[in-house]
Structure formats: C-alpha cells, structure tokens
Amino acid sequence: AKKWINIRKSYGNFYKVPRNQTKLTIMLEKLGMNYDGRPHSGLDDSKNIARIAVRMLQDGCELRVNERMHAGQLMTVSSSTPLEGAPAPQMPRYRN
C-alpha cells in the first residue's frame, strides 16, 4: 500500500477536533458508540475504525487519501488533491 486514508486525520479535520481527541476510544465515545471487542486486537480495532468511517460518511464526510509513502518517507496528501481513478464514496444503502 502506497496510499491510504488516515481516519484519525480525516476525523479531526471533519469534526474540527484537535489531534489529542482522535484516539480510537475517544472518537467512538464522541460518536455515541461503544468499543466492540477486545482493545488492541487488530481485527476488533479494524472493525471499530470501519464503524467510524461509516458514521463519517453518513455525516457527509468525503473520505479521501490523505497519506502516502514516497521514497520511504511518509507524506501528507493535500485534501484538494483529486482521487486517482477511484469513484467518490457512496453512502451505504440500508434495506428497511
């Protein structure tokens, strides 16, 4: 993976909160969610991060690549940089 979405950065920018308010448990708490699973379990952390991402999409956030690796260095990607070949995120559709 050379490019990715850092949810902590996206969350902080979208909800206008400082970096110290972007820890996984704090993000969940502020969104009114409980942590599901065992803390520091890679699978459970991933599921909880996905729940945060879904909520951000529902709240109108457009998730975009915001970090990448270049020549072994971590680089921040400008939020105004267009997505390369990826469709815009779509809101999940729920059946009633």
C-alpha positions, 0 to 999 in steps of 0.5 A: 500500500502506497496510499491510504486514508488516515481516519484519525486525520480525516476525523479531526479535520471533519469534526474540527477536533484537535489531534489529542481527541482522535484516539480510537476510544475517544472518537467512538465515545464522541460518536455515541458508540461503544468499543466492540471487542477486545482493545488492541486486537487488530481485527476488533480495532479494524472493525471499530475504525470501519464503524467510524468511517461509516458514521463519517460518511453518513455525516457527509464526510468525503473520505479521501487519501490523505497519506502516502509513502514516497521514497520511504518517507511518509507524506501528507496528501493535500485534501484538494488533491483529486482521487486517482481513478477511484469513484467518490464514496457512496453512502451505504444503502440500508434495506428497511 
